[in-house]
């Protein structure tokens, strides 16, 4: 095999004074970078194999290791930088598409960081969340435009099925297969115990997660993996996955190596076979086909569950979202260009789609203008990092937010972006039993519940600061936002005034 | 008259309402006396009155009270109005020169009917929908003219000043009505403008309001997506449209409309032992999340059948209610009620989020309608 020309990405620094050659790093590394010499017990690193997952650094008992990204290698070139050259070297050697994991890592404009929230001063008092109840409770699903009463004052209007959330944050679609059962279990239990929901992705619902069905949003994607009457029945809501922010317009691919006996049983495919999700649903070639699938699922579930349609935020997201609402979707989920994935072609991830902020601003405004905003809830996804991002999204008009990456980081992910290799050293994006047992679901549940609790506390504090005691009063309240560093057109799309006005 | 601002101005306020439940009519003296003890609550940059029952001779026509920036604004309206409505009668609103009152707009009132032909093919056939859209059109498109009120047998009189000189300016002692509601204002900007004073009115619904809605953005978008563009940038405007939407178009009772706007907290709903009521409250909150008013407010809403007072869910602004004889009172301060007629027979502070509705006695309303 010829010498690889792919430059190493990381520099593994081992402090010889601190290293006791215990070999922890060599056992923790799943990528073959850290090695122990069987003869003399000395440890060494093959830097070219390092993915920067920080597992060895974190677990080294003496703190002897440091893994840092290498600076630009060779002569500086602003265009042909190391990343660009590395990509070409990889492709010249493999002949394949560049693959990656997690959301886009390019420095796209982060509109959340260009938006400021409001607070009360003098003319209306802020409300102290320690003294007054602060309501984050949110309902997702179609709402009637009014309530009608009979002569006796009894309401005649029946509400369509709703999801009830104690915090408007949902764990985003991550399939069992792309993530480990321990990770899926952590998400499911934390959602159930925190009064929110998790999304199965297109991997089906593993039998051990069946008990959390009432907190599960089950996906029906183009591969239809794991979709059975029982799967639809044992759920809180059904989501038709049309697109994903990390890979709009293309399908999915779970490599056969990840299709273990358990994954095979859950997805209902042969063990070791690749699980291919086609790019489109082969029964949806137009909006009226989507309507048929929405109503087929409503029929199949006896109109007892909200039906969600998840789309990637692309250029014409406004008519697509509007069409989905008119086709009968109770929830429209939109995933922006920064949305995550367990495996996606790098070029697609980093170049297709638009930021979720702009999509949300445009879609919410148009649905209101059309007078159909109440007919569906809007859930947004794609790079939500903290409670302030969530608050800003709600002020722009979202009903709730999907978090994927933030939840995984909560479980220990260090964002090496190698989920697609199946060698996740944190036991999250892997099916290797040696690796998955590193994630203890008991601890995972606790960490995710903590994360939601912490965000909830911050959201209540911000809400009270704005003089509100209900999240209802923030939803679509763009008066609570001001923008900075934006063009007039960006401000107009977001429907916010510049700071100072 | 100052121009319409294009942003929202916070204001604090004092409010009072007096209703004679038997429908007996009285002049402005009592309500002015009530307002005069709440001088601290205003700063002379806005005050106003609404009175119901003042135009018995035109009881079947909608009374449009107009504020025009100048004669040209009124002329533009005069040109437009006959194309949309049948004008039965119109006249200048009488005023008298009053110290401290200046920069007044051109004030005119038109008594109008909705021509039959305008409703052809309109479903549901409600002339009030047509009137609302006509008013919205005037406020947005007829430059320099604003509709201050548009109900039947009622009118809004407001401007920049303290309540007493505003009453004097409009010669309100010459009017007789069965319900008077007044407002004094403490806006935080410097130049008050006439149209920004309260009450705000759409059709029969007139609103005075003390507070600032933190939820303004949500409520504005809610009424706007139901066909009420907000042109005046005030909370009271939004609340008046909300009453029209909820009570007239959605046919909710006044209590239900107030419930939509100030629904109990989830904590209380979760504890509600009556399952029917629990179901109702849950349904209301789910459906009317956009109508929920948040932040401090105390509102008095006048309508053809009486008046209602209600406060925010935390009771961040004061509102007292009282009854004496045939009269019912609502005011920011109980002292204002005492100032009118001494100690009331019954008086109580309004509970957080619980509306108090005072209605005309029904047979009286019927006989009033008959006499018109």
Interface residues (C-beta under 8 A of the other chain):
Chain A: X120 X123 X124 X125 X127 X132 X133 X135 X137 X139 X143 X144 X145 X146 X147 X148 X149 X153 X154 X155 X157 X159 X162 X368 X369 X371 X373 X374 X395 X466 X467 X468 X469 X470 X472 X473 X474 X475 X476 X477 X478 X479 X480 X501
Chain B: X7 X8 X10 X11 X12 X188 X211 X212 X213 X214 X215 X216 X217 X218 X220 X221 X224 X225 X226 X249 X250 X251 X252 X253 X256 X265 X266 X267 X276 X279 X280 X283 X284 X285 X286 X287 X288 X289 X290 X292 X294 X295 X296 X313 X314 X316
